[in-house]
């Protein structure tokens, strides 16, 4: 039972959290937890796939060896972080990933909840993380569970026949569900979850890091020309980001003489790099659209301030942090009208286009390029999106849950 007169201890379960070998992994989850730790005692459980240390130097296993060197536990200021391991066979075990994760974390959770009697389990990422938390709650019914849905963990996975029943079980079992956009909230409600149980908390952005910088200075720092119009794209080179539509849209835009000075930089890495480069060559955009590769998160503000606009062509999204970062940097946005994106974009900070429609994309790129934008005004549209606001809203949920749990116990 939770005691509303004592500090509520939060046990966060999420695989999306930084590790010593991947310091930018789950950086947005980290931002929320860092602010939460100012209000509540917080312990993080970040489960990682088990990987034998003996194989870490074999090149074939290079994507997995980063897990081998992560310690079992570390301290990050006031936050204690555990990295329990669990067994997984990539691709083959996807359908029972949540069960395997549960088996890996259950002993640790049992110990944590035995030591912390006034605690809430707050899981992030619907499958497998929240699903494993729901299994634990079924074994220990008194554990209050808050499940956070981030995007494709519901939008995509609810359409997969083997995962959908597990996702519905998870949402029914959780005491409260947090979604990062109203669009996701509506999806959960349409799956039969009572509206009062689903709460939207939009993502935050580091307003101190992402702020408008002098464009000329940023371009000089990045060795970019001062006489070009620059479009910035940031995202993994994977199908869901639909960079191929962006390439086609760029070719259409540059087909008009007025936009011959428009260039683009794509920041990010992924297995589609060669295919995207081939599309760039095929459209005659070699040297015009540049694949920059991965850029440190701390360096992104310079890129946003160097750009004339930011573009996101995803076919599916929750509440993309990269749009919040662009807007906080004073950079107007052209983005696909999917997921929670329309909740961020208005006539005061950019334009929307129909996902997958290169012709419409070219039109909206031209509209934004032809318009005058004040970086301070663009930034003002996301002034309320801060991580401390996010943390306070979670605090309200945890506090309300403590009261509800006590009333149920008294009853």
N, C-alpha and C positions, 0 to 999 in steps of 0.2 A: 504494500500500500504506500502511496505517496503522501507525504506530510507537507501540506502547503506552507507550514511555518519554518521548514528547514530548506536549505538550498537544494534545488533539484539538480541532481547530477545527470549529465547527458553522456550516454555511450553512443558514439557515432559509428555506424557500420557503413563503409564504402570502400570499394576497390579503387575509386577515383580520388587518390590522395598522393601527395608527393612522397617520393622515396629518395634515399641518398644517391641512387644511380639514375633516377628520373625526377629531378627536382621540379620540373614543370608539369608533371603528371597531376591531373585533378586540381589545378591551381585555383579554380573557382570554388571548389568545395573547401579548399584550404582557407580562402578568404572569409567564407561564412564562419568556419569553425574558429578562426582567429578572433573574430569579433564576438562570437558566442562565449569564448573563454573569458571575456571581460565581464560576463553576466553570470555564467554557470561554471562549475567544475566540469571539465570535458575530458573524456578518454576516447581515443580513436582506435577502432579495429579496422585495419586495412588488409583484407585477405589477399594473398598472392598465390598464383599457381606454384606448386612444388616443382623444383627443377634440380636435378642432381648436380652438385658442384663439379663432379668429375668430368662432366660433358661441356662445361661452360666455355672451354677454349676451342671447341670444334666449330668451325665456321658455319656449318649448316644450322646450328642451334643459336646463332648470334642474336635473333630477336628475343630469345628466352633467357639468355644468360644474365640479363640485367636483374632478374629476380633472385639469382643465386647469391649475390653479394649483399643483399639487404638484411640487416640484423633483425632479430626476433622482436626487439623493442628498443625504442629510443625516447629521449625527452626533447620536446621542442618548446622551450619556455615552460609555461604552466601546463602544457598539453602532453600527456603520455600517449605514445603511439605504439600499438602492437601490430606486428606483421605475421599473423599465423599463416601457415601453408595448408593447401588443400590439393587433392589429386584432380587432374583434369587431362583429358586427351583432346587436343584441339580438333574442332569440327565434330568428331565422333560423339563427344559427351555433351554437346550443346543442350540436348533435350532434358538432361538431368543435371545440368550445371548447378542449379540451385540446391539440389539435394547434396551434391558433393561439397559445395561450399558450406552448407549447414554442418556436415560431418566434420569439416575442418575447423569451424569456429565454435561449435557448441561447448566444448570443454572450457575454452577461455571465457565465453559469455557466462557460463554457469558460475565460474569463479568470480567474475566481475560483479554479477548481480547478487552473489552471496555476500560480497564485501560491501556493496553499495545498495542498501535497502531502499533508498529514496532516489530511484533512477528511472530515466526514460531511454528507451532504445530508439534512436533516430537513424533510419537507414536511407541511403541515397542511391538511386538507380534501381528501377523496378525489378529487373531480372538480370542477374541472379540475386543481387544483394538483398533487396527487400523481400524477395521470396524466401530466402534462407532465414531472414529475421522473422517472417510470418510462421515458418515451421517451428522456430524456437519458441515463439509466443504460444503456439498450440501445446507445447510441452510445459510451459510455465505461463499459465493464463494471466497471472497477475502483472506481467511485464507490459507496461504501456508502450505501444508501438506507433511511431510516426513514420510514414513512408513518403519519400520525396520522389516525384516523377520528373524527369528532365527532358524528355523528348521522344527519340526513337525507341526508347525502352517501352513506350506505350504505342506510339503512332505506328511503328513498324511491327513490333513483336506481337501485338494483339491480333495480327492477321496471319500468324504462323500457327498451324493447327496443334502442334505439340506444346507450344508455349502459352497459347491463349488461356487454357484452363488454369494453368499455374498463375498467370497474371491476375485472372479474376479471383482466384483463391486469395492471393496476396492482398488485393484491394479490399476484399470483404473482411479479411482478418485484421487489417490495420485499424487502430482507433481513430487516427486522423490521416488524411492524405494531403500532401502539399504538391501543387503543380506550379511550374514556373511561368505559365501563361493561362489566360482564360480559355484559349483554344484547347489546351490539354485538359483543363478542368471539364470542359463540355464533353470531351471524348470519354473521360472517366464516368461522368454522369450518364452518358448514353449507354454505358456498359452496365447500368443498374446500380451504381453507387449513389447513396442518398446525397443530395446537394449539400446538406449541412456538414457533411463529413469531409468535403473536399474544399480546400482553401488555396487560393492563388497567392504566391509570393514571387513577384518578378525578380529576376537576377539583379545583382548590383554591379558596380564597376568601381575600380580604384580611381577616384576623381583626382587624387594627387599625382598619380603616375600618368594618367591619360588626360592631358590638358593641351590646349592649342599652343603650338610653338611657331616661331618665325619660319615661313615657308622657304624663303631664299636660303636661310641658314641650314635648314634640314636637307634641301636638295644638294647644297654644296657638300654637306657631310656624307651624303649617299652617292655622290658623283653622278647626279642626275642633271639633265639639261634644264636651263631656266626658261627656254623658249618652247617647251612642249606642254600639252595638257596631259596629265597623268591620272590614270585609273588604277586603283590598288585593289587587289583581290587577295584575301587571306583565308586559307583553309586547306585541309588535307587534300591531296590529289587522289580522290576516291569518287566512285560514281555518284553518291548522294549529293556531292557539291556541284555536280553538273557543269564542270568547267568547259565542256565541249560546246554547250549552248553559249557560254560567254565568248568563246573563240569565234563562233559563227556571228554573234551579235557585233563583235568588234570589226569583223570583215565587212558587214553591212554598213556599219557606221562610217568606216574609213572609205567606203565606196563613194561617199559624198565629199566633194572637194573641200568643203568647209572644215572637215574634221581630219584632214590629212596629217595634222600635227598631234593627233591623239595617240598616246602610247599606253601600255599597261605593264604592270609587274604583278606576277602571281607568287605569293609567299606561301610556302608549305611544301611538304613532301608526301609521297604516296606511291602505290604500285602502278598508278596510271600515268606516271611521268612521261614515259616513252610515247604512249598513245596521245597524250596532250601535245607533246612536242611535234609529233607527226601532223596533228591537226593544225598547229601553228604554221608549219611549213607548207601544208597543202593549201591553206588560205592566203599564202603570200605574206604572212605576218612575221617572218623571221627577222629578228632585230627590233621588231615593233612590240611584240608581246614577249616578255622575258620571264623565264622560270627562275626565280631567285633562290629557291630552296628554303630550308628552315631558317627562321630568325628568332632570336631570343625574345621572350615575352617583354622584357624590359626595353627592347629596342623598337617595339611596334609604334609607340607614340611618335617617333621621328618619321616613320613611314606614313602614318596617317596625316601628319601635318605637311608632309611633302606632296601629298596627293591632292588632286582637285575633286575627286570623289572616290568613295569606296563602293564596291559592287559584290553582292552575294547572290549566287544563282542556284542555291540549294533546292532540291525537290522535296525536302522534308526537314523541318526544324522544330525545336521546342521554343526557347527564347535565347537566340544566339548572342553570347557575350561579345562576340567580335563586332556586332552592330553597336552595342552599347559603348564599346571602346572607341569605335570610329566617331560616334556622335559626341562623346565626351571630349574627344580631341578636336571637335569643331569641324569634322569632315562630313559633308552631306552624303547620303546613301541612296543607291539604287539596289533594290532587293526583290526577290521573288515573293509573291503574295501567298506564303504558306505558313502553317503553324501559328506561332505567336508574333511573327514579324509585323503584320498589320497593326498590332498593338503598339509598336514602336515608331512606325513611319507615318508622317503626315506631310502636308504641303509645306510645313515650316522646316523640315529637315531632309527631304528627299522624295523619292518616287518609288512606287511598286510596279512590277511587271508580271505578266502571266508566266508562271513557271514553265520552262521548256520552250518558250516562244522567242526565238532569236530576233524576229522582226520587231516585236513589242519591246524587247530589251534595248535594241538600237534606238528606238524612239525615245524611251525614257532616259537613256544615257545622254542623248542630245538635249533633252529638256533640262536636265541638271547642269550640263556643261554650259548651256546658254543662259542660265539664271545667275543672279548675283546672290551670294550667300555670306552672311555674317557668322564667323566661327563662334563668336560668343552666343549668338542667338541659337545656332545649332546645338551647342553645348547645353544651353538652358533647357532644351527639351528633355534631358535626362538628368536634371539636377537632383531629382528625388531618388534616383537609382544608386544608392550607396550600400556598402556591405553592412554598415552599422544599422541601417534601416531594416535590412534583411534579418539580421540577428535579433532585433527587437521584436519583429513579427513572429519569429520562431519562439522567442521567449513568451509571447502572449499565448501561443498554442500550448507550450509546455505547462504554463501556469494554469490555463483553463483545464487541461487534461488532469492536472493534480487535483483540482477541485472536483471534477467529475468522478475520478477514481475514489476519492474520499467519500463522496455522497453515496456511491454504489456500495462501498464497504460498510458505511453506517446503516444503509438500508437493509 
